[in-house]
Amino acid sequence: MKNRILIGRTFMSAALLVFALAIAAAAQPENFRVGETVETNDGRVCKILSITGRSAKVACGANRSDVRIYSFESMTSEAAAAAKREQQERQRQNALNTPPRPTMITFKTGDTVQTPDGRTGKIESFKNNEMAKVQFAPNETNYFMLRDLKLAGNSAKPTFKTGDTVVSPKSPNGAPGRIESFLGSFAKIRFGSGKYDFVNDLLENLMTPQEAAAQREFERQDEAQKPLRAQFEDETRQFLTLVRNLAHAYNPKYSQREITSDDRPATFERWRKELEALAAVCQKYPNMTNPAFASKPPYDTAIDKHPADWCKLAEQRTAVITKTRLTGYDFYAAAEVESFVRYIDEAIANPEGSVNDEMQMLLFERAAWEQKHLQTTSKRYAGAGVKMPPEIIKPLDAKVAELKAKIEKEAPTRSWTQPNFKDAALEASARSRYAANVPGTKVFKTGMTYTTWVARDDKSYIGDGIYRITPGAYRFKLGLALIQIPNRPFCQIRDFQVTQHRAGAGYGAAKASVGSTGIFVKCP
């Protein structure tokens, strides 16, 4: 181990010595001779006429009367100057022709991409400038991080071979060059006979001279459109909020700023008039285009950056307004259906099997339920000249079937258990209430679960954080009933409450109220 350390130290000492000698050699000032051609630090090429100490009298350029004096430190020999230029050119070429480090590819809407799971799809939209929504089939989409996507091969892109004339973004002044060789996905492109007259570039960046010319023309036209777009922006600023809110209906790639449930004709008429005014302004700009940068993220999903699309939106105003209305109606109808889906989930999860009246109506009287709960929504769609899409109800249908199956399985296994207490008068009050609430209801059995009255105080708010408390304002008893409601496949156990409010020194008449939730059981 000691020998190895010594060898290592000896080698290091030798290396340091060589390095020091190299520095010393580089720092050694040049010596010049009379008659030698030199280059000065201000870029002149001169010839030494005489030398005095460490200075030289030189004649520069063709005019021999242009005589100056330079110190040796401000001059370089012709050979050293040429070597320095050669080194600088080599460094420049190395920087120019070194393959770039991989960078994140810029995607745009409609690009065909390969996803991490090996599938190929098209980018439908972007989210938060970091994710893309990729479509694989008409109704199949998934989100992926942009960093995980790869551009799929483009068969429309020309295939190049050695000797082809191409234009690279690195081309000097956009000049065409000739492909000299290939290295992986790079091509070596030569532009002249000089040693360093070449660049290396990715094949995907290369264009034919015709494509390059078309690209330059596109860029020229895009530049020429800038004053036009600026003028259009000034004239249409008042329409910005409306255009933002309606853009998603014109093209789903644009961000959705607002979902409306507004069904007032006055609102839609106001939208129509504003879009008519925008269309009138657009007639002054028939040849206006969207800027080139707007086709790439993050601008491709921002309607603000697409003035030409403002005009197309205004032209299609009737369809756009209708679609905006329907999008809002779809959203709120789906939210309403989703709330009932949650109620059904709660009923399915209930271990006792309790199902409230609203759910029972949905399960066993579907037409009446839709008339009660979807009437307003249906009228909105009718106002737009369409019917409510049936697919909005589909999530509900599957849950309805699931709850029905649970009831049909469990109800025959449950039966009535008679409560321990009786009170004929109070039970009679409850029976009459069931019959009055839903005509045709059959009451098979009743019983009391409370044998004594339970007193309660009354608390009423009178303002300024003050409540009025009335001690013993009322009392109640609870009971159960076995009933059968028309259009229900089983009997139900339901609870009831009989209440007496204080009247003078005693209590008034007993009044029954019945629960809105039942547990399905087999009938007697």
Secondary structure as the mmCIF struct_conf table of DSSP 4:
data_model
#
loop_
_struct_conf.conf_type_id
_struct_conf.id
_struct_conf.beg_label_comp_id
_struct_conf.beg_label_asym_id
_struct_conf.beg_label_seq_id
_struct_conf.end_label_comp_id
_struct_conf.end_label_asym_id
_struct_conf.end_label_seq_id
HELX_RH_AL_P HELX_RH_AL_P1 LYS A 2 ALA A 27
BEND BEND1 GLN A 28 GLN A 28
HELX_LH_PP_P HELX_LH_PP_P1 PRO A 29 GLU A 30
TURN_TY1_P TURN_TY1_P1 VAL A 34 GLY A 35
STRN STRN1 THR A 37 THR A 40
TURN_TY1_P TURN_TY1_P2 ASN A 41 ASP A 42
BEND BEND2 GLY A 43 GLY A 43
STRN STRN2 VAL A 45 THR A 52
TURN_TY1_P TURN_TY1_P3 GLY A 53 ARG A 54
STRN STRN3 SER A 55 CYS A 60
BEND BEND3 GLY A 61 ALA A 62
TURN_TY1_P TURN_TY1_P4 ARG A 64 SER A 65
STRN STRN4 VAL A 67 SER A 71
HELX_RH_3T_P HELX_RH_3T_P1 PHE A 72 SER A 74
STRN STRN5 MET A 75 SER A 77
HELX_RH_AL_P HELX_RH_AL_P2 GLU A 78 ASN A 97
BEND BEND4 THR A 98 THR A 98
HELX_LH_PP_P HELX_LH_PP_P2 PRO A 99 PRO A 102
HELX_LH_PP_P HELX_LH_PP_P3 MET A 104 PHE A 107
TURN_TY1_P TURN_TY1_P5 THR A 109 GLY A 110
STRN STRN6 THR A 112 GLN A 114
TURN_TY1_P TURN_TY1_P6 PRO A 116 ASP A 117
BEND BEND5 GLY A 118 GLY A 118
STRN STRN7 THR A 120 LYS A 127
TURN_TY1_P TURN_TY1_P7 ASN A 128 GLU A 130
STRN STRN8 MET A 131 ALA A 137
TURN_TY1_P TURN_TY1_P8 PRO A 138 ASN A 139
STRN STRN9 GLU A 140 MET A 145
HELX_RH_3T_P HELX_RH_3T_P2 LEU A 146 ASP A 148
STRN STRN10 LYS A 150 LEU A 151
HELX_LH_PP_P HELX_LH_PP_P4 ALA A 152 GLY A 153
TURN_TY1_P TURN_TY1_P9 SER A 155 ALA A 156
BEND BEND6 LYS A 157 LYS A 157
HELX_LH_PP_P HELX_LH_PP_P5 PRO A 158 PHE A 160
TURN_TY1_P TURN_TY1_P10 THR A 162 GLY A 163
STRN STRN11 THR A 165 VAL A 166
STRN STRN12 VAL A 167 VAL A 167
TURN_TY1_P TURN_TY1_P11 PRO A 169 LYS A 170
BEND BEND7 SER A 171 SER A 171
HELX_RH_3T_P HELX_RH_3T_P3 PRO A 172 GLY A 174
STRN STRN13 GLY A 177 LEU A 183
TURN_TY1_P TURN_TY1_P12 GLY A 184 SER A 185
STRN STRN14 PHE A 186 ARG A 190
BEND BEND8 GLY A 192 GLY A 194
TURN_TY1_P TURN_TY1_P13 LYS A 195 TYR A 196
STRN STRN15 PHE A 198 LEU A 202
HELX_RH_3T_P HELX_RH_3T_P4 LEU A 203 ASN A 205
STRN STRN16 MET A 207 MET A 207
HELX_RH_AL_P HELX_RH_AL_P3 PRO A 209 GLU A 235
TURN_TY1_P TURN_TY1_P14 THR A 236 THR A 236
HELX_RH_3T_P HELX_RH_3T_P5 ARG A 237 PHE A 239
HELX_RH_AL_P HELX_RH_AL_P4 LEU A 240 TYR A 250
TURN_TY1_P TURN_TY1_P15 PRO A 252 LYS A 253
BEND BEND9 TYR A 254 TYR A 254
HELX_RH_AL_P HELX_RH_AL_P5 PRO A 265 CYS A 282
TURN_TY1_P TURN_TY1_P16 GLN A 283 LYS A 284
TURN_TY1_P TURN_TY1_P17 PRO A 286 ASN A 287
HELX_RH_3T_P HELX_RH_3T_P6 ALA A 292 SER A 295
BEND BEND10 LYS A 296 LYS A 296
TURN_TY1_P TURN_TY1_P18 PRO A 297 PRO A 298
HELX_RH_3T_P HELX_RH_3T_P7 TYR A 299 THR A 301
HELX_RH_3T_P HELX_RH_3T_P8 ILE A 303 LYS A 305
HELX_RH_AL_P HELX_RH_AL_P6 PRO A 307 GLU A 315
TURN_TY1_P TURN_TY1_P19 GLN A 316 GLN A 316
HELX_RH_AL_P HELX_RH_AL_P7 ARG A 317 ALA A 349
TURN_TY1_P TURN_TY1_P20 PRO A 351 GLU A 352
STRN STRN17 SER A 354 ASN A 356
HELX_RH_AL_P HELX_RH_AL_P8 ASP A 357 PHE A 364
HELX_RH_AL_P HELX_RH_AL_P9 ARG A 366 HIS A 373
BEND BEND11 LEU A 374 LEU A 374
HELX_RH_AL_P HELX_RH_AL_P10 GLN A 375 GLY A 383
TURN_TY1_P TURN_TY1_P21 ALA A 384 GLY A 385
BEND BEND12 VAL A 386 VAL A 386
HELX_LH_PP_P HELX_LH_PP_P6 LYS A 387 PRO A 389
HELX_RH_3T_P HELX_RH_3T_P9 PRO A 390 ILE A 392
TURN_TY1_P TURN_TY1_P22 ILE A 393 ILE A 393
HELX_RH_AL_P HELX_RH_AL_P11 LYS A 394 GLU A 410
HELX_RH_3T_P HELX_RH_3T_P10 ALA A 411 THR A 413
BEND BEND13 ASN A 420 ASN A 420
STRN STRN18 PHE A 421 PHE A 421
HELX_RH_AL_P HELX_RH_AL_P12 ALA A 424 ASN A 437
BEND BEND14 VAL A 438 VAL A 438
TURN_TY1_P TURN_TY1_P23 PRO A 439 GLY A 440
STRN STRN19 LYS A 442 MET A 448
BEND BEND15 THR A 449 THR A 449
BEND BEND16 THR A 451 THR A 452
STRN STRN20 VAL A 454 GLY A 463
TURN_TY1_P TURN_TY1_P24 ASP A 464 GLY A 465
STRN STRN21 ILE A 466 GLN A 484
TURN_TY1_P TURN_TY1_P25 PRO A 486 ASN A 487
BEND BEND17 PRO A 489 PHE A 490
STRN STRN22 CYS A 491 ALA A 503
TURN_TY1_P TURN_TY1_P26 GLY A 504 ALA A 505
STRN STRN23 GLY A 506 TYR A 507
STRN STRN24 LYS A 511 VAL A 514
BEND BEND18 SER A 516 SER A 516
STRN STRN25 THR A 517 VAL A 521
#
